[in-house]
Amino acid sequence: MKANNKVTCALALAASIFAGQAVAASWQDQLSSAASELSKSTSSTGTTGTTGNSAASLSSLLASGTNALSANTMTNAAGILQYCMNNKLVSATNPENVKNQLLDKLGLDSGTKETQPQDYTQGLMGLLNTGKGQQLNLQTIGSSPLAEKVKTQACDFVLKQGMNYLG
């Protein structure tokens, strides 16, 4: 009976080791695939200070928090909010209300394109001028799960930033 228990335990241990290795290999394959996808997309938009698209740079953006993913001006924040709404990246229920209130408070008419400041029009194009003095192009960072998380988190930070500005 003891021999059967030892064999059963050995088989269970071997199965768990192989399953663990399979999960690790699967995770590594997914990470490699995401990194490959990111490296295929363009890493520069022609603007100085643009953050690269590598998995490491996207991860560092997530780890950096609000300074790396918040707008440095409220006009850029209003433009980014419009971009986020158009691309369904913001998780709040009514970001358009916040964006419109921001535009009103800043004295910007969302219908008059000639009077829009450059940082607002950059925001409309997905160019986030960050609190760290860099520019992050939300359109070109890719569509991997990590890139989508960066986009969503940036939109959420900018929305909170806009609500704080209004409050």
C-alpha positions in Angstrom: 0.0 0.0 0.0 2.9 2.4 0.8 4.3 1.8 -2.6 1.0 2.8 -4.3 0.9 6.0 -2.2 4.4 6.8 -3.2 3.7 6.2 -6.9 0.5 8.3 -6.6 2.3 11.1 -4.9 5.1 11.0 -7.5 2.6 11.1 -10.3 0.8 14.0 -8.7 4.0 15.9 -8.2 5.1 15.3 -11.8 1.8 16.4 -13.1 1.8 19.6 -11.1 5.4 20.4 -12.3 4.5 19.8 -15.9 1.3 21.9 -15.6 3.3 24.7 -13.9 5.8 24.6 -16.8 3.0 24.7 -19.3 1.4 27.7 -17.7 4.7 29.5 -17.6 5.4 28.6 -21.2 2.0 29.9 -22.2 2.4 33.1 -20.2 5.9 33.6 -21.8 4.5 33.0 -25.3 1.8 35.6 -24.6 4.3 38.1 -23.4 6.6 37.4 -26.3 3.7 37.8 -28.7 2.7 41.1 -27.1 6.3 42.4 -27.3 6.5 41.4 -30.9 3.3 43.1 -31.7 4.5 46.3 -30.0 7.8 46.2 -31.8 6.1 46.0 -35.1 4.2 49.2 -34.5 6.0 52.5 -35.0 7.8 53.7 -31.9 8.0 57.3 -32.9 5.5 59.9 -34.1 8.1 62.4 -35.2 7.6 64.4 -32.0 10.4 64.7 -29.6 9.9 63.2 -26.2 7.5 60.5 -27.4 7.6 57.4 -25.2 8.5 54.2 -27.0 6.2 51.2 -27.5 8.2 48.4 -25.9 6.6 46.2 -23.3 9.0 47.6 -20.8 8.2 51.2 -21.6 4.4 50.5 -21.5 4.9 48.6 -18.1 6.9 51.5 -16.8 4.1 53.9 -17.8 1.6 51.9 -15.8 4.0 51.8 -12.8 4.7 55.5 -13.0 1.1 56.4 -12.2 -0.5 59.7 -12.7 2.6 61.8 -13.6 3.2 59.7 -16.7 -0.4 59.4 -17.8 -2.0 62.7 -16.9 -2.3 65.7 -19.1 -0.1 68.7 -18.3 -2.9 71.2 -19.3 -6.6 71.2 -19.0 -7.0 72.0 -22.7 -5.0 68.9 -23.6 -7.1 66.9 -21.0 -10.4 68.1 -22.8 -9.0 66.9 -26.1 -7.9 63.6 -24.7 -11.3 63.0 -23.2 -12.9 63.5 -26.6 -10.4 61.1 -28.1 -11.1 58.6 -25.3 -14.8 58.8 -25.8 -14.5 58.4 -29.6 -12.4 55.3 -29.0 -14.4 53.9 -26.1 -11.4 53.9 -23.8 -12.9 55.7 -20.7 -14.6 53.5 -18.1 -16.7 56.3 -16.5 -20.4 56.7 -17.3 -20.5 60.3 -18.5 -17.1 61.7 -19.6 -18.7 63.9 -22.2 -20.2 66.0 -19.4 -16.8 66.5 -17.8 -15.3 67.4 -21.2 -18.0 69.9 -22.0 -17.7 71.5 -18.6 -13.9 71.7 -19.0 -14.3 73.4 -22.4 -16.8 75.9 -20.9 -14.6 76.7 -17.9 -11.6 77.2 -20.2 -13.6 79.4 -22.5 -13.3 77.0 -25.5 -16.2 76.4 -27.9 -16.0 72.8 -29.0 -17.7 73.7 -32.3 -15.2 76.5 -33.3 -12.1 74.7 -34.8 -10.2 77.9 -35.6 -9.9 79.0 -32.0 -8.8 75.7 -30.5 -5.4 75.7 -28.8 -2.8 73.4 -30.2 -2.7 71.2 -27.1 -6.5 70.7 -27.4 -6.2 69.6 -31.0 -3.3 67.4 -30.1 -5.5 65.7 -27.5 -8.2 65.2 -30.1 -5.6 63.2 -32.1 -4.7 61.1 -29.1 -1.5 63.0 -28.3 -1.3 63.2 -24.5 1.1 65.9 -23.3 2.0 64.3 -19.9 2.9 65.8 -16.6 6.4 64.5 -17.1 6.9 66.8 -20.1 6.7 64.0 -22.6 4.2 63.2 -25.3 2.4 59.9 -25.5 0.6 59.0 -28.7 -2.3 56.8 -27.7 -3.0 55.9 -31.4 0.4 54.3 -32.0 1.2 52.4 -28.8 -0.5 49.3 -30.2 -3.5 47.2 -29.5 -2.0 44.5 -27.2 -3.7 44.0 -23.8 -0.9 45.9 -22.2 -1.3 48.9 -24.6 -5.0 48.9 -24.1 -4.5 49.0 -20.4 -2.2 52.0 -20.7 -4.7 53.8 -22.9 -7.6 53.1 -20.5 -5.6 54.1 -17.5 -4.5 57.3 -19.2 -8.1 58.1 -20.1 -9.2 57.4 -16.5 -6.4 59.6 -15.0 -7.3 62.4 -17.4 -11.0 62.1 -16.5 -10.2 62.3 -12.8 -7.9 65.2 -13.4 -10.7 67.0 -15.3 -13.2 66.3 -12.5 -10.7 67.7 -9.9 -10.2 70.8 -12.0 -14.0 71.4 -12.1 -14.5 70.6 -8.4 
